[in-house]
Amino acid sequence: MAVDLDASYRPSEQEDFMNDRQREYFRRKLLAWKDEILQESRDTLATLQSENENHPDLADRASSETDRAIELRARDRQRKLISKIDAALSRLEDGTYGYCEETGEPISLKRLDARPIATLSIEAQERHERRERVYRDD
């Protein structure tokens, strides 16, 4: 079922939660984010392949290797982010997107708009982070 959205559409609290328009809005947002990450990865790969230069100076070589390691670490984080985006897209398909995994309550539209891969409401996320801090500080 195709949903027609104009570019200015933003989900609103006045609508039914996770109606067809909201689901389509978030689906498009997630797909655009994924496409952007994949394009950045392709650009990085192309850059790394073209920068296969041999630096005669050890300091230049070390600097280049450090830059390369940082870039690869960033790409690894983005690879993990893609799996979270894919999981969010799956939740959109099965009807669980937008609902807190801990409480089952709707996640606020503002939170979803800011972090479309969110799986916990603000309250549940804060509880989770407090528990992490307690265990980390022990």
C-alpha positions as CSV (number, residue, x, y, z in Angstrom):
1,M,0.0,0.0,0.0
2,A,1.6,3.2,-1.2
3,V,1.4,6.2,1.2
4,D,1.6,9.7,-0.3
5,L,3.8,12.0,1.8
6,D,4.8,15.5,0.9
7,A,8.3,16.7,1.8
8,S,7.0,18.9,4.6
9,Y,5.2,16.2,6.5
10,R,6.2,15.6,10.1
11,P,4.5,13.2,12.5
12,S,2.2,14.8,15.0
13,E,0.9,13.8,18.4
14,Q,-2.6,14.7,17.0
15,E,-2.5,11.7,14.7
16,D,-3.1,8.0,15.6
17,F,0.3,6.6,16.8
18,M,2.2,4.7,14.0
19,N,-0.5,5.2,11.4
20,D,0.4,4.5,7.8
21,R,1.8,8.0,7.2
22,Q,4.0,7.9,10.3
23,R,5.3,4.5,9.4
24,E,6.1,5.6,5.9
25,Y,7.8,8.7,7.2
26,F,10.1,6.7,9.5
27,R,10.7,4.1,6.8
28,R,11.9,6.8,4.4
29,K,14.0,8.4,7.1
30,L,15.7,5.1,8.0
31,L,16.3,4.2,4.3
32,A,17.8,7.6,3.6
33,W,20.1,7.3,6.6
34,K,21.2,3.8,5.6
35,D,21.9,5.0,2.0
36,E,23.9,7.9,3.4
37,I,26.1,5.6,5.5
38,L,26.6,3.1,2.6
39,Q,27.7,6.0,0.3
40,E,30.1,7.2,2.9
41,S,31.5,3.7,3.2
42,R,32.0,3.5,-0.5
43,D,33.7,6.8,-0.5
44,T,36.0,5.7,2.3
45,L,36.9,2.5,0.5
46,A,37.7,4.4,-2.6
47,T,39.8,6.8,-0.7
48,L,41.7,4.1,1.2
49,Q,42.4,2.2,-2.1
50,S,43.7,5.4,-3.8
51,E,45.8,6.4,-0.8
52,N,47.9,3.3,-0.9
53,E,51.0,5.5,-1.1
54,N,54.4,4.7,0.3
55,H,55.6,7.4,2.7
56,P,59.3,7.7,2.9
57,D,59.2,9.6,6.2
58,L,58.3,7.4,9.2
59,A,56.3,10.2,10.8
60,D,54.2,10.6,7.7
61,R,53.7,6.9,7.4
62,A,52.6,6.6,11.1
63,S,50.3,9.5,10.7
64,S,48.7,7.9,7.6
65,E,48.3,4.6,9.4
66,T,46.7,6.3,12.4
67,D,44.3,8.2,10.1
68,R,43.5,4.9,8.4
69,A,42.8,3.1,11.7
70,I,40.5,5.8,12.9
71,E,38.6,5.8,9.6
72,L,38.2,2.0,9.8
73,R,37.0,2.2,13.4
74,A,34.4,4.8,12.3
75,R,33.3,2.5,9.5
76,D,32.9,-0.4,11.9
77,R,30.6,1.7,14.1
78,Q,28.6,2.6,11.1
79,R,28.4,-1.1,10.1
80,K,26.8,-1.8,13.5
81,L,24.5,1.2,13.0
82,I,23.3,-0.3,9.7
83,S,22.3,-3.5,11.5
84,K,20.3,-1.4,13.9
85,I,18.6,0.5,11.0
86,D,17.8,-2.9,9.4
87,A,16.3,-4.1,12.8
88,A,14.2,-0.9,12.9
89,L,13.0,-1.5,9.4
90,S,12.0,-5.0,10.4
91,R,10.1,-3.7,13.4
92,L,8.3,-1.3,11.0
93,E,7.2,-4.4,8.9
94,D,6.0,-6.4,11.9
95,G,4.2,-3.6,13.6
96,T,6.4,-3.2,16.7
97,Y,8.3,-0.1,15.6
98,G,7.8,2.9,17.9
99,Y,6.9,0.9,20.9
100,C,9.3,0.5,23.9
101,E,10.8,-3.0,24.1
102,E,10.7,-2.8,27.9
103,T,7.3,-1.4,28.6
104,G,5.3,-1.8,25.4
105,E,4.4,1.9,25.6
106,P,4.7,4.2,22.6
107,I,8.1,6.0,22.3
108,S,7.6,9.7,21.8
109,L,7.6,11.0,18.2
110,K,10.2,13.6,19.1
111,R,12.6,10.8,20.3
112,L,11.9,8.7,17.2
113,D,12.5,11.6,15.0
114,A,15.8,12.4,16.7
115,R,16.8,8.7,17.0
116,P,14.8,6.6,14.6
117,I,16.5,3.4,15.8
118,A,15.4,3.9,19.4
119,T,14.0,0.8,21.0
120,L,13.3,2.2,24.5
121,S,11.2,5.2,25.7
122,I,13.2,8.0,27.4
123,E,12.1,6.7,30.8
124,A,13.2,3.1,30.1
125,Q,16.5,4.4,28.5
126,E,17.2,6.5,31.6
127,R,16.5,3.5,33.9
128,H,18.8,1.3,31.7
129,E,21.6,3.9,31.9
130,R,21.3,4.3,35.7
131,R,21.6,0.5,36.1
132,E,24.6,0.5,33.8
133,R,26.2,3.2,35.9
134,V,25.5,1.4,39.1
135,Y,27.1,-1.8,37.8
136,R,30.0,0.0,36.2
137,D,30.8,1.9,39.5
138,D,30.9,-1.3,41.5
